[in-house]
Amino acid sequence: MKIELTESASEQDLKSISQGIKTFNQEHLPDDVVFEPDTKFAVFARNEHGEIVGGIRANAYWNYCIIELLWLSEEVRGSGVGSQLMAQAELYANEKGFRYIRTESVDFQAKPFYEKLGYRVFGELPDYPKGHTTYCLVKEL
């Protein structure tokens, strides 16, 4: 057996890992769940010049929508744009049949913002990144 670490794995090699876990999961989950495709989407806020001033990148599968990134430019922070972006993402996830939405936020980011929107902390990662805490938050749609 040879153990190999790489920073440049081929698409085919990565697919073999995905297929392997899907095969394992078939022993425990129905096929429609195992082979459910990811639902990737984004929500953008643009200013009057068409420039992106905020946005969300998300991925959803297995009954959960995951907000991977939420960013707001300085010019729109505190103006309600973040809440509007989140409302749009939550509406889309709900319409697609996802029941929960989750995200992570570092202590200097947006934990209070998410809590105001009804998210609750379900986990903490201390010293991630070093010297800070990352909070894992979830909301039932």
Secondary structure, DSSP 8 states (H G I E B T S, - for coil): ------SS--HHHHHHHHHHHHHHHTTTS-HHHHT---EEEEEEEE-TTS-EEEEEEEEEETTEEEEEEEEE-TTTTTTTHHHHHHHHHHHHHHHTT--EEEEEEETTSSHHHHHHTT-EEEEEEETSSTTSEEEEEEEE-
